[in-house]
Every structure is written in C-alpha cells, then in structure tokens.
Amino acid sequence: MVESLVQASAWLLRHTEDFRFSTITLKQAKALKFNNFVTPGKSLTVTSTIHKMEATECTFKGEGTVEGQSAVSARIVLQRINLRDRNPGLAKTDELLVARLREQFAQIWNGPTA
C-alpha cells in the first residue's frame, strides 16, 4: 500500500513538472497509518496531493481507500534529481529515462490532456 502511494506521488510529480527529472526516489514516509487491509478481489483507490515543493524535495499527502473506507495514509517525501547533475557523463541516460517514462505515462494516463 505504501508503494502505491509512492508511485502515485511520483507520477503526479513527473506530470506536474513535465518530466524535468529522470530519477525520483522515496526519501521519507511520515505519519504512516494503516487502517484496513486490502483483501483479494478488492481495489485500493489512491489519491495524492502536493503539500510542499522545494528545490530537490517534494512532500505529498497520500491516502488509499477500499470501498470508501480508509486503508492507508501517509506524508510522502520524494527526492528528485537528474543523473547528469552528479555525473555529466550520464546526460544521455537522463534523456533515455525521461523518454521511457513519458511512454509509460502515455500508457497509464486516462485523465484530461494538458
């Protein structure tokens, strides 16, 4: 359930910043609360909202529900970087990663287009 909050937040961040960063990692999960389990055959509906954006970190409030009942909630802190910032020789890798992430996003996105 925590991974689903992290992934939803990372995709929201990528889309919000027009895929500006190639790498997004979990830095911290705070105020984590498990309220219910997701049993087989049930769907976890995840929502994530941006709470605070800083230069290299972004904090989200995420929650997951099952049939309208809270299952999980957390404050997720993600760190975003480009590999070229640490090693200029990885600039091409950044480009390839961003292109692949854009392709994946196009496959999973079913909301309104920008």
C-alpha positions, -999 to +999 in steps of 0.1 A: +000+000+000+029+024+008+044+016-026+012+026-043+013+059-025+049+065-036+042+055-072+011+077-075+030+107-060+060+101-083+038+101-114+020+132-102+053+149-097+066+139-131+035+151-148+034+183-128+070+192-137+067+180-173+092+152-167+120+176-157+138+150-136+149+115-146+151+100-111+126+102-083+132+083-051+115+079-017+133+099+009+108+095+038+074+082+047+059+100+077+027+098+097+021+064+082-013+049+093-027+015+082-064+015+089-076-016+069-062-043+048-068-048+011-082-083+007-080-103-025-105-091-051-107-055-036-093-024-052-072+002-035-080+037-047-051+060-042-050+098-041-020+121-037-018+158-034+013+180-034+017+196+000+051+213-003+076+217-031+113+226-026+143+226-048+151+189-046+123+175-025+085+174-027+061+164+001+028+148-006-003+138+014-014+104+002-043+082+011-057+049-001-093+037+003-111+004-002-148+007-009-148+042+006-131+032+038-096+045+047-069+018+043-037+038+044-025+074+047+009+090+049+030+120+042+055+110+015+087+129+008+102+123-026+136+135-038+141+143-075+174+145-094+189+142-128+218+118-130+239+143-150+239+167-120+262+141-102+279+128-133+278+148-165+286+117-185+251+104-177+232+131-196+222+107-223+210+082-197+187+110-183+173+116-218+166+079-223+150+076-189+127+106-194+117+094-229+108+059-214+089+075-185+069+096-210+060+065-229+049+047-198+028+077-186+011+078-220+001+042-215-013+046-180-028+081-181-065+083-187-073+118-174-076+151-193-048+161-215-028+192-208 
